[in-house]
Amino acid sequence: MGNTSGAKYKHMMYNVSRASQKSGKKLEKAIARYVDLMKKEEKAGVETKWIYKTRLKANARLKRYGVTQTMLDAALAKKGVKK
């Protein structure tokens, strides 16, 4: 039957901060993924179909997170990847 008292949680005092943070490093990971993609393109020498499709998705993700071109340029320069 389960909990039929209508309570959402079985414990009386629910600590909201008990839930883990879900978006801690999303921005860092999105930028790192873009930098890795640029490294792969530089290594391959040509733009493959996989790189093209992945770059479209990466650009959409960066736009959604509000990453500016300045932030990308700084990350690329730090990793030593040409634009």
N, CA, C and O atoms as a GROMACS GRO file, in nm:
protein
  332
    1MET      N    1   0.081  -0.119   0.000
    1MET     CA    2   0.000   0.000   0.000
    1MET      C    3   0.086   0.126   0.000
    1MET      O    4   0.053   0.223  -0.068
    2GLY      N    5   0.195   0.126   0.074
    2GLY     CA    6   0.281   0.242   0.076
    2GLY      C    7   0.237   0.343   0.179
    2GLY      O    8   0.157   0.313   0.267
    3ASN      N    9   0.289   0.461   0.167
    3ASN     CA   10   0.258   0.569   0.261
    3ASN      C   11   0.124   0.630   0.223
    3ASN      O   12   0.113   0.696   0.120
    4THR      N   13   0.023   0.608   0.303
    4THR     CA   14  -0.111   0.656   0.269
    4THR      C   15  -0.149   0.781   0.346
    4THR      O   16  -0.265   0.824   0.340
    5SER      N   17  -0.055   0.841   0.418
    5SER     CA   18  -0.087   0.960   0.496
    5SER      C   19  -0.095   1.085   0.409
    5SER      O   20  -0.134   1.192   0.457
    6GLY      N   21  -0.059   1.072   0.284
    6GLY     CA   22  -0.060   1.188   0.196
    6GLY      C   23   0.069   1.266   0.200
    6GLY      O   24   0.085   1.362   0.124
    7ALA      N   25   0.161   1.229   0.287
    7ALA     CA   26   0.289   1.299   0.297
    7ALA      C   27   0.377   1.259   0.180
    7ALA      O   28   0.379   1.142   0.139
    8LYS      N   29   0.450   1.355   0.126
    8LYS     CA   30   0.538   1.326   0.016
    8LYS      C   31   0.663   1.251   0.063
    8LYS      O   32   0.718   1.168  -0.010
    9TYR      N   33   0.706   1.281   0.184
    9TYR     CA   34   0.826   1.217   0.239
    9TYR      C   35   0.790   1.144   0.368
    9TYR      O   36   0.704   1.190   0.444
   10LYS      N   37   0.854   1.034   0.391
   10LYS     CA   38   0.821   0.953   0.508
   10LYS      C   39   0.880   1.012   0.637
   10LYS      O   40   0.832   0.980   0.745
   11HIS      N   41   0.982   1.094   0.627
   11HIS     CA   42   1.038   1.154   0.747
   11HIS      C   43   0.972   1.290   0.771
   11HIS      O   44   0.935   1.361   0.677
   12MET      N   45   0.959   1.325   0.896
   12MET     CA   46   0.882   1.444   0.932
   12MET      C   47   0.949   1.573   0.886
   12MET      O   48   0.886   1.656   0.821
   13MET      N   49   1.076   1.589   0.918
   13MET     CA   50   1.146   1.711   0.882
   13MET      C   51   1.229   1.684   0.757
   13MET      O   52   1.330   1.614   0.765
   14TYR      N   53   1.190   1.736   0.645
   14TYR     CA   54   1.263   1.712   0.521
   14TYR      C   55   1.364   1.824   0.500
   14TYR      O   56   1.327   1.941   0.493
   15ASN      N   57   1.489   1.787   0.492
   15ASN     CA   58   1.596   1.882   0.471
   15ASN      C   59   1.614   1.903   0.321
   15ASN      O   60   1.654   1.810   0.250
   16VAL      N   61   1.586   2.021   0.273
   16VAL     CA   62   1.594   2.049   0.130
   16VAL      C   63   1.737   2.036   0.079
   16VAL      O   64   1.760   1.990  -0.033
   17SER      N   65   1.833   2.075   0.161
   17SER     CA   66   1.972   2.072   0.117
   17SER      C   67   2.028   1.930   0.112
   17SER      O   68   2.144   1.911   0.076
   18ARG      N   69   1.950   1.831   0.148
   18ARG     CA   70   1.996   1.693   0.141
   18ARG      C   71   2.013   1.648  -0.004
   18ARG      O   72   2.099   1.566  -0.035
   19ALA      N   73   1.931   1.704  -0.093
   19ALA     CA   74   1.942   1.669  -0.235
   19ALA      C   75   2.074   1.722  -0.289
   19ALA      O   76   2.117   1.831  -0.254
   20SER      N   77   2.138   1.645  -0.375
   20SER     CA   78   2.267   1.685  -0.427
   20SER      C   79   2.250   1.792  -0.534
   20SER      O   80   2.145   1.804  -0.597
   21GLN      N   81   2.354   1.870  -0.551
   21GLN     CA   82   2.352   1.975  -0.652
   21GLN      C   83   2.359   1.910  -0.790
   21GLN      O   84   2.440   1.820  -0.812
   22LYS      N   85   2.277   1.956  -0.880
   22LYS     CA   86   2.266   1.890  -1.010
   22LYS      C   87   2.342   1.961  -1.121
   22LYS      O   88   2.374   1.899  -1.223
   23SER      N   89   2.372   2.087  -1.105
   23SER     CA   90   2.433   2.161  -1.215
   23SER      C   91   2.563   2.228  -1.174
   23SER      O   92   2.590   2.341  -1.213
   24GLY      N   93   2.642   2.160  -1.096
   24GLY     CA   94   2.762   2.221  -1.042
   24GLY      C   95   2.866   2.257  -1.145
   24GLY      O   96   2.916   2.370  -1.144
   25LYS      N   97   2.901   2.166  -1.235
   25LYS     CA   98   3.011   2.191  -1.328
   25LYS      C   99   2.967   2.185  -1.474
   25LYS      O  100   3.048   2.157  -1.562
   26LYS      N  101   2.840   2.211  -1.499
   26LYS     CA  102   2.789   2.204  -1.635
   26LYS      C  103   2.861   2.301  -1.728
   26LYS      O  104   2.897   2.265  -1.840
   27LEU      N  105   2.882   2.422  -1.682
   27LEU     CA  106   2.945   2.523  -1.765
   27LEU      C  107   3.089   2.485  -1.797
   27LEU      O  108   3.132   2.494  -1.912
   28GLU      N  109   3.163   2.443  -1.696
   28GLU     CA  110   3.302   2.402  -1.717
   28GLU      C  111   3.311   2.284  -1.812
   28GLU      O  112   3.397   2.281  -1.900
   29LYS      N  113   3.222   2.188  -1.794
   29LYS     CA  114   3.225   2.068  -1.878
   29LYS      C  115   3.187   2.101  -2.022
   29LYS      O  116   3.242   2.042  -2.115
   30ALA      N  117   3.094   2.193  -2.042
   30ALA     CA  118   3.054   2.231  -2.177
   30ALA      C  119   3.170   2.298  -2.250
   30ALA      O  120   3.193   2.272  -2.368
   31ILE      N  121   3.242   2.385  -2.181
   31ILE     CA  122   3.357   2.453  -2.242
   31ILE      C  123   3.468   2.352  -2.269
   31ILE      O  124   3.530   2.357  -2.375
   32ALA      N  125   3.492   2.261  -2.175
   32ALA     CA  126   3.596   2.160  -2.194
   32ALA      C  127   3.564   2.069  -2.311
   32ALA      O  128   3.653   2.028  -2.386
   33ARG      N  129   3.436   2.036  -2.327
   33ARG     CA  130   3.395   1.951  -2.438
   33ARG      C  131   3.418   2.021  -2.571
   33ARG      O  132   3.461   1.957  -2.668
   34TYR      N  133   3.391   2.150  -2.577
   34TYR     CA  134   3.413   2.226  -2.699
   34TYR      C  135   3.563   2.233  -2.732
   34TYR      O  136   3.602   2.220  -2.848
   35VAL      N  137   3.645   2.253  -2.630
   35VAL     CA  138   3.790   2.258  -2.652
   35VAL      C  139   3.841   2.123  -2.702
   35VAL      O  140   3.925   2.119  -2.792
   36ASP      N  141   3.792   2.014  -2.646
   36ASP     CA  142   3.832   1.881  -2.693
   36ASP      C  143   3.790   1.858  -2.838
   36ASP      O  144   3.863   1.796  -2.915
   37LEU      N  145   3.674   1.908  -2.872
   37LEU     CA  146   3.626   1.896  -3.010
   37LEU      C  147   3.717   1.971  -3.107
   37LEU      O  148   3.747   1.922  -3.216
   38MET      N  149   3.759   2.090  -3.067
   38MET     CA  150   3.850   2.168  -3.152
   38MET      C  151   3.986   2.098  -3.165
   38MET      O  152   4.048   2.103  -3.271
   39LYS      N  153   4.031   2.034  -3.057
   39LYS     CA  154   4.156   1.958  -3.064
   39LYS      C  155   4.145   1.844  -3.164
   39LYS      O  156   4.237   1.819  -3.243
   40LYS      N  157   4.031   1.775  -3.161
   40LYS     CA  158   4.011   1.663  -3.254
   40LYS      C  159   4.006   1.711  -3.398
   40LYS      O  160   4.059   1.645  -3.487
   41GLU      N  161   3.943   1.825  -3.420
   41GLU     CA  162   3.936   1.879  -3.555
   41GLU      C  163   4.075   1.919  -3.604
   41GLU      O  164   4.111   1.896  -3.720
   42GLU      N  165   4.153   1.979  -3.515
   42GLU     CA  166   4.289   2.020  -3.551
   42GLU      C  167   4.375   1.897  -3.582
   42GLU      O  168   4.457   1.900  -3.674
   43LYS      N  169   4.357   1.792  -3.505
   43LYS     CA  170   4.434   1.670  -3.525
   43LYS      C  171   4.395   1.600  -3.655
   43LYS      O  172   4.480   1.547  -3.727
   44ALA      N  173   4.264   1.599  -3.686
   44ALA     CA  174   4.218   1.532  -3.806
   44ALA      C  175   4.257   1.611  -3.932
   44ALA      O  176   4.279   1.552  -4.037
   45GLY      N  177   4.264   1.742  -3.920
   45GLY     CA  178   4.303   1.824  -4.034
   45GLY      C  179   4.186   1.866  -4.121
   45GLY      O  180   4.191   1.972  -4.185
   46VAL      N  181   4.082   1.788  -4.125
   46VAL     CA  182   3.963   1.821  -4.202
   46VAL      C  183   3.841   1.812  -4.111
   46VAL      O  184   3.845   1.751  -4.004
   47GLU      N  185   3.733   1.873  -4.157
   47GLU     CA  186   3.609   1.867  -4.079
   47GLU      C  187   3.529   1.745  -4.125
   47GLU      O  188   3.475   1.743  -4.235
   48THR      N  189   3.524   1.646  -4.039
   48THR     CA  190   3.447   1.526  -4.071
   48THR      C  191   3.299   1.550  -4.040
   48THR      O  192   3.262   1.650  -3.979
   49LYS      N  193   3.217   1.457  -4.084
   49LYS     CA  194   3.073   1.470  -4.060
   49LYS      C  195   3.043   1.462  -3.910
   49LYS      O  196   2.956   1.534  -3.860
   50TRP      N  197   3.115   1.376  -3.840
   50TRP     CA  198   3.096   1.363  -3.696
   50TRP      C  199   3.131   1.493  -3.624
   50TRP      O  200   3.058   1.538  -3.536
   51ILE      N  201   3.243   1.553  -3.663
   51ILE     CA  202   3.285   1.678  -3.601
   51ILE      C  203   3.183   1.789  -3.630
   51ILE      O  204   3.151   1.868  -3.542
   52TYR      N  205   3.132   1.793  -3.752
   52TYR     CA  206   3.033   1.894  -3.790
   52TYR      C  207   2.907   1.883  -3.704
   52TYR      O  208   2.859   1.982  -3.650
   53LYS      N  209   2.855   1.761  -3.693
   53LYS     CA  210   2.732   1.740  -3.616
   53LYS      C  211   2.754   1.768  -3.467
   53LYS      O  212   2.669   1.826  -3.401
   54THR      N  213   2.868   1.725  -3.416
   54THR     CA  214   2.897   1.745  -3.274
   54THR      C  215   2.918   1.893  -3.244
   54THR      O  216   2.880   1.940  -3.136
   55ARG      N  217   2.977   1.966  -3.338
   55ARG     CA  218   2.997   2.109  -3.315
   55ARG      C  219   2.863   2.183  -3.311
   55ARG      O  220   2.846   2.277  -3.234
   56LEU      N  221   2.768   2.140  -3.394
   56LEU     CA  222   2.634   2.201  -3.389
   56LEU      C  223   2.571   2.184  -3.251
   56LEU      O  224   2.515   2.278  -3.196
   57LYS      N  225   2.582   2.064  -3.198
   57LYS     CA  226   2.525   2.037  -3.064
   57LYS      C  227   2.600   2.115  -2.957
   57LYS      O  228   2.539   2.169  -2.865
   58ALA      N  229   2.732   2.119  -2.969
   58ALA     CA  230   2.812   2.191  -2.869
   58ALA      C  231   2.782   2.340  -2.872
   58ALA      O  232   2.772   2.403  -2.766
   59ASN      N  233   2.767   2.396  -2.990
   59ASN     CA  234   2.735   2.539  -3.000
   59ASN      C  235   2.598   2.569  -2.942
   59ASN      O  236   2.579   2.672  -2.877
   60ALA      N  237   2.502   2.480  -2.965
   60ALA     CA  238   2.368   2.499  -2.908
   60ALA      C  239   2.374   2.495  -2.756
   60ALA      O  240   2.307   2.574  -2.689
   61ARG      N  241   2.454   2.402  -2.702
   61ARG     CA  242   2.467   2.391  -2.556
   61ARG      C  243   2.533   2.517  -2.499
   61ARG      O  244   2.490   2.568  -2.396
   62LEU      N  245   2.637   2.565  -2.565
   62LEU     CA  246   2.706   2.685  -2.518
   62LEU      C  247   2.614   2.807  -2.523
   62LEU      O  248   2.616   2.891  -2.433
   63LYS      N  249   2.534   2.816  -2.627
   63LYS     CA  250   2.440   2.927  -2.639
   63LYS      C  251   2.335   2.920  -2.528
   63LYS      O  252   2.297   3.022  -2.471
   64ARG      N  253   2.290   2.799  -2.498
   64ARG     CA  254   2.189   2.781  -2.392
   64ARG      C  255   2.245   2.820  -2.256
   64ARG      O  256   2.173   2.876  -2.173
   65TYR      N  257   2.374   2.792  -2.233
   65TYR     CA  258   2.436   2.826  -2.105
   65TYR      C  259   2.487   2.970  -2.099
   65TYR      O  260   2.529   3.016  -1.993
   66GLY      N  261   2.484   3.041  -2.212
   66GLY     CA  262   2.526   3.180  -2.213
   66GLY      C  263   2.676   3.199  -2.215
   66GLY      O  264   2.727   3.296  -2.159
   67VAL      N  265   2.747   3.107  -2.278
   67VAL     CA  266   2.893   3.117  -2.285
   67VAL      C  267   2.928   3.213  -2.398
   67VAL      O  268   2.879   3.198  -2.510
   68THR      N  269   3.013   3.310  -2.370
   68THR     CA  270   3.051   3.409  -2.470
   68THR      C  271   3.173   3.362  -2.548
   68THR      O  272   3.243   3.269  -2.508
   69GLN      N  273   3.196   3.428  -2.661
   69GLN     CA  274   3.311   3.394  -2.744
   69GLN      C  275   3.441   3.426  -2.671
   69GLN      O  276   3.542   3.358  -2.691
   70THR      N  277   3.440   3.528  -2.588
   70THR     CA  278   3.559   3.564  -2.510
   70THR      C  279   3.597   3.450  -2.416
   70THR      O  280   3.715   3.419  -2.400
   71MET      N  281   3.497   3.389  -2.353
   71MET     CA  282   3.524   3.277  -2.263
   71MET      C  283   3.583   3.159  -2.340
   71MET      O  284   3.675   3.093  -2.292
   72LEU      N  285   3.530   3.134  -2.459
   72LEU     CA  286   3.582   3.024  -2.542
   72LEU      C  287   3.724   3.053  -2.587
   72LEU      O  288   3.810   2.964  -2.583
   73ASP      N  289   3.750   3.176  -2.630
   73ASP     CA  290   3.884   3.212  -2.675
   73ASP      C  291   3.987   3.195  -2.563
   73ASP      O  292   4.098   3.148  -2.586
   74ALA      N  293   3.947   3.233  -2.441
   74ALA     CA  294   4.038   3.218  -2.327
   74ALA      C  295   4.067   3.071  -2.299
   74ALA      O  296   4.181   3.034  -2.271
   75ALA      N  297   3.964   2.987  -2.308
   75ALA     CA  298   3.983   2.844  -2.283
   75ALA      C  299   4.068   2.780  -2.392
   75ALA      O  300   4.153   2.695  -2.364
   76LEU      N  301   4.046   2.821  -2.517
   76LEU     CA  302   4.125   2.767  -2.628
   76LEU      C  303   4.271   2.811  -2.618
   76LEU      O  304   4.362   2.732  -2.646
   77ALA      N  305   4.294   2.937  -2.580
   77ALA     CA  306   4.430   2.987  -2.565
   77ALA      C  307   4.502   2.916  -2.452
   77ALA      O  308   4.622   2.888  -2.461
   78LYS      N  309   4.428   2.888  -2.345
   78LYS     CA  310   4.488   2.819  -2.230
   78LYS      C  311   4.533   2.678  -2.266
   78LYS      O  312   4.636   2.630  -2.218
   79LYS      N  313   4.454   2.613  -2.352
   79LYS     CA  314   4.488   2.476  -2.394
   79LYS      C  315   4.581   2.474  -2.515
   79LYS      O  316   4.630   2.367  -2.554
   80GLY      N  317   4.606   2.591  -2.576
   80GLY     CA  318   4.698   2.598  -2.689
   80GLY      C  319   4.638   2.547  -2.818
   80GLY      O  320   4.710   2.492  -2.901
   81VAL      N  321   4.511   2.564  -2.836
   81VAL     CA  322   4.444   2.520  -2.958
   81VAL      C  323   4.417   2.641  -3.045
   81VAL      O  324   4.368   2.743  -2.997
   82LYS      N  325   4.448   2.627  -3.174
   82LYS     CA  326   4.418   2.737  -3.266
   82LYS      C  327   4.270   2.739  -3.296
   82LYS      O  328   4.203   2.635  -3.295
   83LYS      N  329   4.220   2.858  -3.322
   83LYS     CA  330   4.078   2.873  -3.346
   83LYS      C  331   4.039   2.831  -3.485
   83LYS      O  332   3.921   2.838  -3.521
   0.00000   0.00000   0.00000
